[in-house]
């Protein structure tokens, strides 16, 4: 029985590890972004290092479907800089012509930066939002020890998620429902962790009882 309980606990842990790992990626979300309007987009950046601080975050903005207006949210302890680039071709938007747009935003820590095993959220106010299904924001994360992680791998439907996927903001209605499911997924991870904890506790209890019985028998 002890072996069976331990096996169940191990199986649960193996099942939830990929889900937990997914939440350690750099991600992007928005409470109000919709095609044609203005919205706030939020980049959630976790520090995955065990020993180094995150000191620089740089996010590339789309130029094929540019954002005409970009405003950076204030974040204590960080200085933000934007880079503007000429567009490959002028873009007509709401009666005016765009020939250049913000192509990247970089946040640099004023002090030590983001410590290991913590996360921070970096915000932009942007618009008008292009009439597309999704916006992709490749990002780079620089650590105090010199390591640079590029969050730029494309996610291909039907294939395993890459190690460092580029943050993707889904905009259409179907994907909004997927976002709701994703929130439910967060709850599922929490429940799975709870179940795994109970299973491991039960395994430990069973092992302890068996040890006590063995001592009595001897």
MARDRENTOR-816967 format. One record per residue (C-alpha): residue in three letters; residue number from 1; x, y, z. Coordinates in steps of 0.2 Angstrom, whole numbers, always signed. Example, Ala and Ser with C-alpha at 12.3 -4.5 7.8 and 13.67 -1.06 7.14 Angstrom:
BEGIN
{resn->ALA&resi->1&u->+62&v->-22&w->+39};
{resn->SER&resi->2&u->+68&v->-5&w->+36};
END
This chain:
BEGIN
{resn->UNK&resi->1&u->+0&v->+0&w->+0};
{resn->UNK&resi->2&u->+14&v->+12&w->+4};
{resn->UNK&resi->3&u->+22&v->+9&w->-13};
{resn->UNK&resi->4&u->+6&v->+12&w->-21};
{resn->UNK&resi->5&u->+3&v->+29&w->-12};
{resn->UNK&resi->6&u->+21&v->+34&w->-16};
{resn->UNK&resi->7&u->+18&v->+30&w->-34};
{resn->UNK&resi->8&u->+2&v->+40&w->-35};
{resn->UNK&resi->9&u->+11&v->+55&w->-27};
{resn->UNK&resi->10&u->+26&v->+54&w->-39};
{resn->UNK&resi->11&u->+14&v->+53&w->-54};
{resn->UNK&resi->12&u->+5&v->+68&w->-48};
{resn->UNK&resi->13&u->+21&v->+78&w->-47};
{resn->UNK&resi->14&u->+27&v->+73&w->-64};
{resn->UNK&resi->15&u->+10&v->+78&w->-71};
{resn->UNK&resi->16&u->+11&v->+96&w->-64};
{resn->UNK&resi->17&u->+29&v->+100&w->-67};
{resn->UNK&resi->18&u->+26&v->+105&w->-85};
{resn->UNK&resi->19&u->+11&v->+116&w->-80};
{resn->UNK&resi->20&u->+22&v->+125&w->-66};
{resn->UNK&resi->21&u->+36&v->+127&w->-79};
{resn->UNK&resi->22&u->+24&v->+136&w->-91};
{resn->UNK&resi->23&u->+20&v->+149&w->-78};
{resn->UNK&resi->24&u->+39&v->+153&w->-76};
{resn->UNK&resi->25&u->+39&v->+161&w->-94};
{resn->UNK&resi->26&u->+39&v->+179&w->-98};
{resn->UNK&resi->27&u->+21&v->+182&w->-103};
{resn->UNK&resi->28&u->+10&v->+196&w->-109};
{resn->UNK&resi->29&u->-9&v->+199&w->-105};
{resn->UNK&resi->30&u->-21&v->+214&w->-105};
{resn->UNK&resi->31&u->-37&v->+218&w->-96};
{resn->UNK&resi->32&u->-44&v->+228&w->-110};
{resn->UNK&resi->33&u->-35&v->+227&w->-126};
{resn->UNK&resi->34&u->-47&v->+225&w->-141};
{resn->UNK&resi->35&u->-44&v->+229&w->-160};
{resn->UNK&resi->36&u->-48&v->+247&w->-164};
{resn->UNK&resi->37&u->-46&v->+253&w->-146};
{resn->UNK&resi->38&u->-33&v->+258&w->-133};
{resn->UNK&resi->39&u->-28&v->+246&w->-119};
{resn->UNK&resi->40&u->-15&v->+242&w->-106};
{resn->UNK&resi->41&u->-3&v->+227&w->-109};
{resn->UNK&resi->42&u->+6&v->+219&w->-95};
{resn->UNK&resi->43&u->+22&v->+209&w->-97};
{resn->UNK&resi->44&u->+25&v->+198&w->-82};
{resn->UNK&resi->45&u->+43&v->+194&w->-80};
{resn->UNK&resi->46&u->+49&v->+180&w->-67};
{resn->UNK&resi->47&u->+67&v->+178&w->-62};
{resn->UNK&resi->48&u->+71&v->+160&w->-66};
{resn->UNK&resi->49&u->+89&v->+161&w->-59};
{resn->UNK&resi->50&u->+95&v->+154&w->-43};
{resn->UNK&resi->51&u->+109&v->+167&w->-40};
{resn->UNK&resi->52&u->+108&v->+182&w->-52};
{resn->UNK&resi->53&u->+96&v->+197&w->-53};
{resn->UNK&resi->54&u->+86&v->+202&w->-68};
{resn->UNK&resi->55&u->+93&v->+219&w->-73};
{resn->UNK&resi->56&u->+87&v->+223&w->-90};
{resn->UNK&resi->57&u->+70&v->+218&w->-99};
{resn->UNK&resi->58&u->+68&v->+223&w->-118};
{resn->UNK&resi->59&u->+53&v->+220&w->-128};
{resn->UNK&resi->60&u->+51&v->+221&w->-147};
{resn->UNK&resi->61&u->+34&v->+229&w->-153};
{resn->UNK&resi->62&u->+27&v->+224&w->-170};
{resn->UNK&resi->63&u->+31&v->+234&w->-185};
{resn->UNK&resi->64&u->+21&v->+225&w->-198};
{resn->UNK&resi->65&u->+5&v->+230&w->-188};
{resn->UNK&resi->66&u->+12&v->+245&w->-178};
{resn->UNK&resi->67&u->+6&v->+254&w->-163};
{resn->UNK&resi->68&u->+4&v->+272&w->-166};
{resn->UNK&resi->69&u->+4&v->+278&w->-148};
{resn->UNK&resi->70&u->+15&v->+269&w->-134};
{resn->UNK&resi->71&u->+16&v->+276&w->-116};
{resn->UNK&resi->72&u->+26&v->+267&w->-103};
{resn->UNK&resi->73&u->+19&v->+264&w->-86};
{resn->UNK&resi->74&u->+30&v->+271&w->-72};
{resn->UNK&resi->75&u->+39&v->+257&w->-61};
{resn->UNK&resi->76&u->+49&v->+262&w->-46};
{resn->UNK&resi->77&u->+67&v->+256&w->-47};
{resn->UNK&resi->78&u->+67&v->+255&w->-66};
{resn->UNK&resi->79&u->+71&v->+267&w->-80};
{resn->UNK&resi->80&u->+62&v->+264&w->-97};
{resn->UNK&resi->81&u->+68&v->+269&w->-114};
{resn->UNK&resi->82&u->+59&v->+268&w->-131};
{resn->UNK&resi->83&u->+67&v->+265&w->-148};
{resn->UNK&resi->84&u->+58&v->+272&w->-163};
{resn->UNK&resi->85&u->+61&v->+265&w->-181};
{resn->UNK&resi->86&u->+55&v->+269&w->-198};
{resn->UNK&resi->87&u->+42&v->+257&w->-205};
{resn->UNK&resi->88&u->+46&v->+247&w->-220};
{resn->UNK&resi->89&u->+30&v->+254&w->-228};
{resn->UNK&resi->90&u->+19&v->+269&w->-222};
{resn->UNK&resi->91&u->+3&v->+263&w->-213};
{resn->UNK&resi->92&u->-14&v->+271&w->-214};
{resn->UNK&resi->93&u->-23&v->+272&w->-198};
{resn->UNK&resi->94&u->-38&v->+282&w->-194};
{resn->UNK&resi->95&u->-35&v->+295&w->-207};
{resn->UNK&resi->96&u->-17&v->+298&w->-203};
{resn->UNK&resi->97&u->-1&v->+290&w->-210};
{resn->UNK&resi->98&u->+12&v->+282&w->-200};
{resn->UNK&resi->99&u->+30&v->+282&w->-206};
{resn->UNK&resi->100&u->+38&v->+277&w->-190};
{resn->UNK&resi->101&u->+33&v->+269&w->-173};
{resn->UNK&resi->102&u->+40&v->+263&w->-157};
{resn->UNK&resi->103&u->+49&v->+247&w->-161};
{resn->UNK&resi->104&u->+56&v->+242&w->-144};
{resn->UNK&resi->105&u->+55&v->+247&w->-125};
{resn->UNK&resi->106&u->+69&v->+243&w->-113};
{resn->UNK&resi->107&u->+68&v->+244&w->-94};
{resn->UNK&resi->108&u->+84&v->+245&w->-85};
{resn->UNK&resi->109&u->+86&v->+243&w->-66};
{resn->UNK&resi->110&u->+92&v->+258&w->-57};
{resn->UNK&resi->111&u->+99&v->+247&w->-43};
{resn->UNK&resi->112&u->+101&v->+228&w->-40};
{resn->UNK&resi->113&u->+86&v->+223&w->-51};
{resn->UNK&resi->114&u->+74&v->+209&w->-49};
{resn->UNK&resi->115&u->+80&v->+196&w->-36};
{resn->UNK&resi->116&u->+79&v->+177&w->-39};
{resn->UNK&resi->117&u->+62&v->+168&w->-38};
{resn->UNK&resi->118&u->+53&v->+185&w->-38};
{resn->UNK&resi->119&u->+43&v->+193&w->-53};
{resn->UNK&resi->120&u->+39&v->+210&w->-59};
{resn->UNK&resi->121&u->+26&v->+217&w->-71};
{resn->UNK&resi->122&u->+30&v->+230&w->-84};
{resn->UNK&resi->123&u->+16&v->+240&w->-92};
{resn->UNK&resi->124&u->+12&v->+249&w->-108};
{resn->UNK&resi->125&u->-3&v->+259&w->-113};
{resn->UNK&resi->126&u->-5&v->+257&w->-132};
{resn->UNK&resi->127&u->-16&v->+260&w->-147};
{resn->UNK&resi->128&u->-25&v->+259&w->-158};
{resn->UNK&resi->129&u->-24&v->+240&w->-157};
{resn->UNK&resi->130&u->-22&v->+233&w->-174};
{resn->UNK&resi->131&u->-37&v->+222&w->-181};
{resn->UNK&resi->132&u->-27&v->+206&w->-179};
{resn->UNK&resi->133&u->-30&v->+190&w->-170};
{resn->UNK&resi->134&u->-14&v->+191&w->-160};
{resn->UNK&resi->135&u->+2&v->+202&w->-156};
{resn->UNK&resi->136&u->+19&v->+194&w->-154};
{resn->UNK&resi->137&u->+31&v->+203&w->-143};
{resn->UNK&resi->138&u->+49&v->+195&w->-143};
{resn->UNK&resi->139&u->+59&v->+199&w->-127};
{resn->UNK&resi->140&u->+76&v->+198&w->-120};
{resn->UNK&resi->141&u->+80&v->+196&w->-101};
{resn->UNK&resi->142&u->+97&v->+201&w->-95};
{resn->UNK&resi->143&u->+104&v->+194&w->-79};
{resn->UNK&resi->144&u->+117&v->+202&w->-67};
{resn->UNK&resi->145&u->+129&v->+188&w->-71};
{resn->UNK&resi->146&u->+129&v->+192&w->-90};
{resn->UNK&resi->147&u->+117&v->+179&w->-95};
{resn->UNK&resi->148&u->+104&v->+184&w->-109};
{resn->UNK&resi->149&u->+88&v->+174&w->-112};
{resn->UNK&resi->150&u->+79&v->+177&w->-128};
{resn->UNK&resi->151&u->+60&v->+174&w->-126};
{resn->UNK&resi->152&u->+58&v->+174&w->-145};
{resn->UNK&resi->153&u->+54&v->+156&w->-150};
{resn->UNK&resi->154&u->+38&v->+154&w->-161};
{resn->UNK&resi->155&u->+24&v->+143&w->-153};
{resn->UNK&resi->156&u->+17&v->+132&w->-167};
{resn->UNK&resi->157&u->+0&v->+124&w->-165};
{resn->UNK&resi->158&u->+0&v->+106&w->-162};
{resn->UNK&resi->159&u->+18&v->+105&w->-157};
{resn->UNK&resi->160&u->+26&v->+105&w->-140};
{resn->UNK&resi->161&u->+29&v->+123&w->-132};
{resn->UNK&resi->162&u->+47&v->+129&w->-135};
{resn->UNK&resi->163&u->+59&v->+132&w->-121};
{resn->UNK&resi->164&u->+58&v->+151&w->-123};
{resn->UNK&resi->165&u->+42&v->+156&w->-131};
{resn->UNK&resi->166&u->+39&v->+173&w->-137};
{resn->UNK&resi->167&u->+25&v->+182&w->-127};
{resn->UNK&resi->168&u->+9&v->+182&w->-137};
{resn->UNK&resi->169&u->-6&v->+193&w->-134};
{resn->UNK&resi->170&u->-22&v->+185&w->-140};
{resn->UNK&resi->171&u->-35&v->+197&w->-146};
{resn->UNK&resi->172&u->-50&v->+188&w->-154};
{resn->UNK&resi->173&u->-66&v->+182&w->-145};
{resn->UNK&resi->174&u->-61&v->+164&w->-146};
{resn->UNK&resi->175&u->-44&v->+167&w->-138};
{resn->UNK&resi->176&u->-53&v->+177&w->-125};
{resn->UNK&resi->177&u->-62&v->+161&w->-120};
{resn->UNK&resi->178&u->-45&v->+152&w->-120};
{resn->UNK&resi->179&u->-39&v->+165&w->-108};
{resn->UNK&resi->180&u->-53&v->+161&w->-96};
{resn->UNK&resi->181&u->-48&v->+143&w->-98};
{resn->UNK&resi->182&u->-30&v->+148&w->-94};
{resn->UNK&resi->183&u->-36&v->+156&w->-78};
{resn->UNK&resi->184&u->-45&v->+140&w->-74};
{resn->UNK&resi->185&u->-28&v->+131&w->-78};
{resn->UNK&resi->186&u->-20&v->+141&w->-64};
{resn->UNK&resi->187&u->-33&v->+135&w->-52};
{resn->UNK&resi->188&u->-30&v->+117&w->-59};
{resn->UNK&resi->189&u->-11&v->+119&w->-55};
{resn->UNK&resi->190&u->-15&v->+125&w->-37};
{resn->UNK&resi->191&u->-27&v->+110&w->-35};
{resn->UNK&resi->192&u->-15&v->+98&w->-42};
{resn->UNK&resi->193&u->-2&v->+105&w->-30};
{resn->UNK&resi->194&u->-14&v->+103&w->-15};
{resn->UNK&resi->195&u->-18&v->+85&w->-21};
{resn->UNK&resi->196&u->+1&v->+81&w->-23};
{resn->UNK&resi->197&u->+4&v->+88&w->-5};
{resn->UNK&resi->198&u->-10&v->+77&w->+2};
{resn->UNK&resi->199&u->-3&v->+62&w->-7};
{resn->UNK&resi->200&u->+14&v->+64&w->-1};
{resn->UNK&resi->201&u->+8&v->+67&w->+17};
{resn->UNK&resi->202&u->-1&v->+51&w->+16};
{resn->UNK&resi->203&u->+14&v->+42&w->+9};
{resn->UNK&resi->204&u->+24&v->+49&w->+23};
{resn->UNK&resi->205&u->+11&v->+44&w->+36};
{resn->UNK&resi->206&u->+10&v->+26&w->+29};
{resn->UNK&resi->207&u->+29&v->+24&w->+29};
{resn->UNK&resi->208&u->+29&v->+30&w->+47};
{resn->UNK&resi->209&u->+16&v->+18&w->+53};
{resn->UNK&resi->210&u->+24&v->+4&w->+44};
{resn->UNK&resi->211&u->+41&v->+8&w->+53};
{resn->UNK&resi->212&u->+32&v->+9&w->+70};
{resn->UNK&resi->213&u->+24&v->-8&w->+67};
{resn->UNK&resi->214&u->+41&v->-15&w->+62};
{resn->UNK&resi->215&u->+49&v->-9&w->+78};
{resn->UNK&resi->216&u->+34&v->-17&w->+88};
{resn->UNK&resi->217&u->+37&v->-34&w->+79};
{resn->UNK&resi->218&u->+55&v->-34&w->+83};
END
